[in-house]
Amino acid sequence: MTPPTVVVLTKAPIPGRCKTRLAPLVGLEQAALLHRAFTDATLELLRRTGLSVTVSVGGDPDGRFQQLLATRGWTVEAQPPGSLGDRMRSCLQSSGRRVFVGTDCVVFDPDWITAAATSVAPVAIAPSDDGGYWALSVDGGVPPSVLDDLFVDMPWSTPEVLPLTLRRCSLRGTPVELLPQSYDIDDPSDLSRLFHDSRCPAQLRSLLETLPCLS
């Protein structure tokens, strides 16, 4: 049986192309630094799971970020074009469970990812407070119709993502396991929440402490 793989979806930390909703508070350069720190923190949490991890990188025209991650021992690939749904679906062309994780949630427990990877349900979802989800686990053997429910015509980055996903799965009779809920860091209020969260990774907290807006 093909072992599960965690797929981390991230972007190259290029100013103006990542964490743009934080830029009005911290500036474009600092927002890019934060994004890179979020990616590093996510990967370190995933390292504790012992699971196979692939980092899927978008917006990296010269491949520098991919090369950096590869030198640190990570398996790296370039993200294909298309919507978020298209990109996730492209990772499900082979057998084996895939656990999709972004880099916006940095306070999850690694055991939650292990639970996602070992779920017996065709689909397992970890909700986020904003109405979406911070992790999605999909059995590679699910039929294309289920993949359509998960990835086609989905209003990404809106509060409708999770309710619509659950509604579609329910209508088709697809069992779904709900995993622990957490939150993403998307806007300034989220950044303040992370700063005051005791689970904030130490290196990331050190960076946050340098921001005048949080002191």
C-alpha positions in Angstrom: 0.0 0.0 0.0 1.3 3.5 -0.9 2.2 5.4 2.2 0.5 8.8 2.8 2.2 12.0 1.8 1.8 15.5 3.2 1.7 18.1 0.5 2.7 21.6 1.6 1.3 24.4 -0.6 3.3 27.6 -0.4 4.7 30.4 -2.4 8.2 31.9 -2.9 8.7 34.7 -0.3 8.8 37.5 -2.9 7.6 41.0 -1.6 4.3 42.0 -3.1 3.4 38.4 -4.0 2.6 36.8 -0.7 0.9 37.9 2.5 -0.4 41.0 0.8 -3.2 41.4 3.4 -0.5 41.9 6.1 1.5 44.4 4.0 -0.6 47.5 5.0 0.4 46.8 8.6 4.0 45.6 8.3 5.1 46.6 4.7 5.8 44.4 1.7 9.3 43.3 2.7 8.3 42.3 6.2 5.3 40.5 4.9 7.5 38.4 2.7 9.8 37.6 5.7 6.8 36.6 7.7 5.6 34.3 4.9 9.0 32.6 4.8 8.9 32.2 8.6 5.5 30.7 8.4 6.7 28.2 5.8 9.7 27.3 8.0 7.5 26.9 11.1 5.0 24.7 9.2 7.8 22.4 7.9 9.4 22.1 11.3 6.0 21.0 12.8 5.6 18.5 10.0 9.1 17.1 10.5 7.9 15.8 13.9 5.3 13.6 12.3 7.9 11.4 10.5 5.6 11.4 7.4 6.7 11.9 3.8 6.5 15.6 2.9 6.5 17.2 -0.5 6.7 21.0 -0.7 4.8 22.4 -3.6 6.1 25.9 -4.5 4.3 28.5 -6.6 5.5 31.9 -7.8 9.2 31.0 -7.9 10.3 32.0 -11.5 14.0 31.4 -10.9 13.6 28.4 -8.7 15.7 29.9 -5.9 13.3 29.1 -3.1 12.9 25.5 -4.3 16.6 25.1 -4.3 16.9 26.5 -0.8 14.3 24.1 0.5 15.9 21.2 -1.4 19.3 21.9 0.3 17.5 21.6 3.6 16.5 18.1 2.8 12.9 18.6 1.6 11.3 17.0 -1.5 10.3 20.0 -3.6 8.2 20.4 -6.7 6.9 23.4 -8.7 3.2 24.0 -8.5 1.3 23.5 -11.7 -0.9 26.3 -13.1 -4.5 26.7 -12.3 -6.8 27.4 -9.4 -6.1 26.0 -5.9 -8.5 23.2 -6.7 -6.6 22.4 -9.9 -3.3 22.3 -8.1 -4.5 20.0 -5.3 -6.2 17.7 -7.7 -3.0 17.3 -9.8 -1.4 15.8 -6.7 -4.0 13.0 -6.6 -3.1 11.4 -9.9 -1.5 8.4 -8.1 -2.6 6.1 -5.4 -2.1 6.9 -1.7 -3.6 9.4 0.7 -2.6 13.0 0.4 -2.8 15.5 3.2 -2.8 19.1 1.9 -1.5 21.8 4.3 -0.9 25.5 3.6 1.5 27.7 5.6 -1.0 30.0 7.1 -1.7 27.9 10.2 1.4 27.5 12.4 -0.1 26.4 15.7 -1.4 22.9 14.8 -0.4 19.9 16.8 1.7 17.4 14.6 -0.5 14.6 16.0 -3.4 16.2 14.1 -1.5 15.7 10.8 -0.8 12.1 11.8 -4.6 11.6 12.4 -5.3 13.2 9.0 -2.8 10.8 7.3 -4.2 7.7 8.9 -7.9 8.5 8.6 -10.1 5.7 7.3 -12.6 8.2 5.8 -12.3 9.0 2.1 -12.1 12.7 3.1 -10.9 14.3 6.4 -11.0 18.0 6.9 -9.5 20.3 9.6 -11.7 23.4 9.8 -10.3 26.9 10.2 -12.0 29.7 12.1 -12.5 31.7 8.9 -14.9 29.2 7.3 -12.4 27.3 5.3 -10.0 24.6 6.3 -6.3 24.5 7.2 -5.8 20.9 6.2 -7.5 18.5 3.8 -6.8 14.7 3.7 -8.0 12.8 0.6 -7.7 9.1 -0.2 -6.1 8.7 -3.6 -8.6 6.1 -4.5 -11.7 8.3 -4.4 -13.7 8.5 -7.6 -13.4 11.6 -9.9 -16.9 12.7 -8.8 -15.7 13.2 -5.3 -12.7 15.2 -6.5 -15.1 17.4 -8.4 -17.1 18.0 -5.2 -13.9 19.0 -3.4 -12.1 21.1 -6.1 -14.4 22.3 -8.9 -16.2 25.6 -8.8 -15.2 26.2 -5.2 -15.2 29.9 -3.9 -11.7 29.7 -2.6 -10.7 32.2 0.1 -14.3 32.8 1.3 -16.2 31.6 4.3 -18.3 29.3 2.0 -15.5 26.8 1.4 -16.1 24.5 4.3 -19.9 24.6 4.3 -20.1 24.0 0.6 -17.5 21.1 0.8 -19.5 19.4 3.6 -22.8 19.9 1.8 -21.5 18.4 -1.4 -20.0 15.4 0.4 -23.2 14.9 2.3 -25.3 14.9 -0.9 -23.1 12.4 -2.5 -22.9 10.2 0.6 -19.1 10.7 1.0 -18.0 10.0 4.6 -16.0 12.9 6.1 -14.0 12.9 9.3 -13.7 16.3 11.0 -10.3 17.0 12.5 -9.4 19.6 15.2 -10.1 23.2 14.3 -7.5 26.0 14.2 -6.9 29.4 12.5 -5.0 30.9 9.7 -2.8 34.0 9.7 -4.3 36.1 6.9 -4.9 39.7 8.2 -3.5 42.0 11.0 -6.0 40.7 13.6 -4.8 37.2 13.0 -1.2 38.3 13.5 -2.0 39.8 16.9 -3.8 36.6 17.8 -0.7 34.6 17.0 1.5 37.0 18.9 -0.5 36.3 22.1 -0.8 32.6 21.5 1.4 30.5 23.7 1.7 27.9 20.9 3.5 30.4 18.6 6.8 28.7 17.5 9.8 30.3 19.2 11.6 31.5 16.1 8.5 33.0 14.7 7.8 34.7 18.0 11.2 36.3 17.9 10.4 37.8 14.5 7.0 39.1 15.7 8.7 40.8 18.7 10.6 43.0 16.3 7.4 44.4 14.7 6.6 47.8 16.2 2.9 47.2 15.5 2.9 44.3 18.0 5.1 45.8 20.7 
